[in-house]
Amino acid sequence: MITIDDARRVIAAGEARANEIGVPVNITVLDAGAHLKAFSRMDGAVLGSIDLAMGKARTAVLFQTTSEAVWEYCKPGAPAHGLELSNGGLTPFAGGMGEAGPVWEIPIELVRKNYEVNVFLPLVLTQGVVQRWVREGKRGKVVFTSSMGGLFTPANWGTYVSTKHALESIAEALQQELAPYGIKIQTINPGAYYTGYNETMADNPFRWLDDSKNFTKRADLRKGFDDFFATPEGKMDPKEMIDRMIEVVPADIGRFRNVVPKVIEDMLKEHQLRAWENQI
């Protein structure tokens, strides 16, 4: 049995980590029966993630595992495809996944899993929502959290950013396909904000990279990542992005693609223009 003191300690630990990385979050603690024991909405936390926090916690309790692990059973082609529609609706996904490292050496199963989490799962969720809206004659808006990486490809980040390239294509197609039904589509494309996500992604290759087997050496890859994170563009304050998301998500009008900050938007535009003259 989880006591209120246990729940408070969980909340405190979550808030401490959120404060450490500078990202306000919503934290849900449920008891063994999936009933709410404690909840914290930190100042500045995105309102839309309240339901996600509740749903992920409930999914984890009902199946006694992580919400990401449940996705392995209910994703397309899995033995229990459609499981996410049971129990009043589940939230079976991780918060996001990022695999880095040389594309020519990364284990293919990690590439496949990155696509399952970052591409297939959002598409499954979106299909379910928009098909219901169309059936019921409802209008609405879907906002995809993409990345600056959806618009360019730096070396050693190719696996992750390729999932964002795919998400950009899906979003652009959906915008055209769903316009006749009054359903709007947007993307939010953050730069490399200091949230801990990019830093964790940069650590991931060192789970498998082996100097005795791989051509890419661990020290060389680590130096490249560390050099990037030492630049101003590699550790931006996430509050700017959070504030922009709070503006974009509820708005009824706005641009299809929303890159933040402006300096990154300008860099991406310049990069895409140069791509036309890129030589082999």
C-alpha positions in Angstrom: 0.0 0.0 0.0 1.3 3.4 -0.9 0.9 5.9 1.9 0.4 9.7 1.6 4.0 10.1 2.8 5.2 7.8 0.1 3.3 9.8 -2.5 4.7 13.0 -1.2 8.2 11.7 -1.5 7.6 10.7 -5.1 6.2 14.1 -5.9 9.1 15.8 -4.2 11.6 13.7 -6.2 9.8 14.4 -9.4 9.7 18.2 -8.7 13.4 18.2 -7.7 14.3 16.6 -11.0 12.1 19.0 -13.0 13.6 22.0 -11.2 17.1 20.6 -12.0 16.5 20.5 -15.7 14.3 23.6 -15.7 11.1 22.1 -17.1 7.8 22.3 -15.0 5.8 19.1 -15.2 2.6 17.4 -14.0 3.2 14.5 -11.7 0.6 11.8 -10.9 0.8 9.2 -8.1 -1.9 6.4 -8.0 -2.5 3.6 -5.6 -2.6 0.0 -6.5 -6.2 0.3 -7.6 -5.3 3.1 -10.0 -7.0 5.7 -7.8 -5.5 9.1 -7.4 -3.3 9.4 -4.3 -1.4 12.7 -5.1 -1.0 15.1 -8.0 1.3 18.1 -8.6 0.9 20.7 -11.3 4.1 22.7 -11.2 3.9 26.4 -12.0 4.2 26.8 -15.8 3.5 23.1 -16.6 1.7 22.6 -19.9 -2.0 22.2 -19.3 -2.4 19.6 -22.0 0.0 17.2 -20.2 -2.3 16.9 -17.2 -4.4 14.3 -18.9 -1.3 12.6 -20.3 0.3 12.3 -16.8 -2.9 10.8 -15.4 -3.3 8.4 -18.4 0.3 7.2 -18.3 0.2 6.5 -14.6 -3.1 4.7 -14.9 -1.8 2.6 -17.8 1.3 1.7 -15.8 -0.8 0.6 -12.7 -3.3 -1.4 -14.7 -0.7 -3.5 -16.4 2.0 -3.4 -13.7 4.7 -2.1 -16.1 5.7 1.2 -17.8 3.3 2.8 -20.2 6.0 2.5 -22.9 6.1 -1.3 -22.3 2.4 -1.6 -22.9 2.9 -0.1 -26.3 4.9 -3.1 -27.3 1.8 -5.2 -26.9 -0.8 -2.9 -28.6 1.2 -1.4 -31.5 0.2 -2.4 -35.1 1.3 -5.9 -35.7 1.6 -6.8 -32.0 -0.4 -9.6 -30.4 -2.8 -7.2 -28.7 -3.2 -4.5 -31.3 -6.1 -2.2 -30.2 -5.4 -2.8 -26.5 -5.1 0.9 -26.1 -8.8 1.2 -26.6 -9.6 -1.0 -23.6 -10.2 0.0 -19.9 -11.7 3.3 -21.0 -8.7 4.3 -23.0 -5.0 3.8 -22.2 -2.0 6.1 -22.7 0.7 3.5 -23.8 3.7 5.5 -24.8 6.9 6.9 -23.6 7.4 10.7 -23.4 9.7 10.4 -26.5 12.7 8.5 -27.5 16.0 9.6 -29.0 18.7 7.4 -30.4 22.0 9.1 -31.4 25.3 7.8 -32.8 26.6 6.9 -36.2 23.7 5.7 -38.5 26.0 3.3 -40.3 26.8 1.4 -37.0 23.8 1.8 -34.8 22.0 -1.5 -34.1 18.9 -1.7 -36.3 16.6 -2.7 -33.5 17.2 0.7 -31.9 16.3 2.4 -35.1 13.1 0.4 -35.4 12.1 1.2 -31.8 12.8 4.9 -32.2 10.4 4.9 -35.1 7.8 2.9 -33.1 7.8 5.5 -30.3 8.3 8.7 -32.3 6.4 8.0 -35.5 4.0 5.0 -35.3 2.6 5.7 -31.9 1.8 9.4 -32.6 0.2 8.4 -35.9 -2.0 5.7 -34.2 -3.1 8.2 -31.6 -3.8 10.8 -34.2 -5.8 8.5 -36.4 -8.0 7.5 -33.6 -8.7 11.1 -32.6 -9.3 12.6 -36.0 -11.4 9.7 -37.3 -13.7 10.2 -34.3 -13.8 13.9 -34.9 -14.8 13.3 -38.6 -17.4 10.8 -37.7 -19.0 13.2 -35.1 -18.6 16.2 -37.4 -16.3 18.0 -34.9 -13.6 20.5 -35.7 -10.4 20.5 -33.9 -6.6 21.0 -34.0 -3.7 18.5 -33.7 -0.3 19.9 -32.7 2.7 17.7 -33.2 5.8 18.2 -31.1 8.5 17.9 -33.8 12.1 19.3 -33.6 14.5 21.5 -35.3 15.9 18.1 -36.3 12.9 17.5 -38.5 14.2 20.1 -40.9 17.9 19.3 -41.1 20.3 16.4 -40.3 23.5 16.8 -38.3 26.0 13.9 -38.2 25.5 11.4 -35.4 21.9 12.5 -34.7 20.5 10.9 -37.9 18.4 8.2 -36.4 16.5 10.5 -34.1 16.1 13.4 -36.6 14.9 11.0 -39.3 11.9 10.2 -37.1 11.2 13.9 -37.0 11.5 14.2 -40.7 8.9 11.4 -41.0 6.7 13.2 -38.5 7.0 16.4 -40.5 5.8 14.6 -43.6 2.9 13.0 -41.8 1.8 16.4 -40.4 2.0 18.1 -43.8 -0.1 15.4 -45.4 -2.6 15.5 -42.6 -2.9 19.3 -43.0 -4.0 18.9 -46.6 -6.1 15.8 -46.1 -8.1 17.1 -43.1 -8.6 20.7 -44.1 -12.0 19.8 -45.8 -13.2 18.5 -42.4 -12.2 21.7 -40.5 -9.4 20.0 -38.7 -6.2 22.0 -38.4 -2.6 20.7 -38.0 0.5 22.4 -36.6 4.0 21.5 -35.6 6.2 22.9 -32.9 9.9 22.6 -33.6 12.0 23.3 -30.6 15.7 24.0 -30.8 18.2 22.3 -28.5 16.8 23.4 -25.2 18.4 22.3 -22.0 15.8 19.9 -20.6 17.9 16.8 -20.2 16.4 15.1 -23.2 19.2 15.9 -25.7 21.8 15.2 -23.0 20.3 11.7 -22.4 20.1 11.1 -26.1 23.8 11.9 -26.4 24.5 9.3 -23.7 22.5 6.5 -25.5 25.1 5.4 -28.0 27.5 4.5 -25.2 25.2 1.6 -24.3 26.3 -0.2 -27.5 29.3 1.6 -28.9 32.4 -0.7 -28.4 35.9 0.5 -29.3 36.9 -3.2 -30.0 34.0 -3.7 -32.5 33.0 -0.3 -33.9 34.9 2.0 -36.2 33.5 5.1 -34.4 35.5 5.6 -31.2 33.7 6.5 -28.0 36.1 9.3 -27.1 35.7 11.0 -30.5 31.9 10.8 -30.3 31.8 12.1 -26.8 34.0 15.0 -27.7 31.6 16.0 -30.5 28.6 15.9 -28.3 30.4 17.8 -25.5 31.6 20.5 -27.9 28.0 21.0 -29.1 26.5 21.2 -25.6 29.2 23.8 -24.7 27.8 26.2 -27.3 24.9 28.7 -26.5 22.8 26.8 -29.1 23.3 23.6 -27.2 21.9 24.6 -23.9 19.1 27.2 -24.4 16.7 28.1 -21.6 13.5 25.9 -22.1 11.2 28.6 -20.6 11.1 30.4 -24.0 9.9 27.2 -25.7 7.3 26.5 -23.0 5.9 30.0 -23.2 5.6 29.6 -27.0 3.9 26.3 -26.7 1.3 27.8 -24.3 0.6 30.4 -27.0 0.5 28.0 -30.0 -1.5 25.0 -28.7 -4.8 26.8 -27.8 -4.7 29.3 -30.7 -7.2 29.1 -33.5 -4.9 30.7 -36.1 -1.2 30.7 -36.6 1.6 29.2 -38.8 1.7 25.6 -39.7 5.3 25.2 -38.6 6.6 27.0 -35.4 10.3 26.9 -34.9 11.7 28.4 -31.7 13.9 30.4 -31.2 14.1 32.7 -34.2 17.8 32.3 -34.6 17.3 28.6 -35.1 14.5 29.2 -37.7 16.9 31.5 -39.6 19.6 28.9 -39.5 17.3 26.2 -40.8 16.1 28.3 -43.7 19.8 29.0 -44.6 20.6 25.3 -44.3 17.8 24.3 -46.6 18.8 26.8 -49.3 22.4 25.6 -49.2 21.2 22.0 -49.6 20.3 22.8 -53.2 24.1 23.5 -53.9 25.4 20.6 -51.7 28.0 18.6 -53.5 28.9 14.9 -53.1 
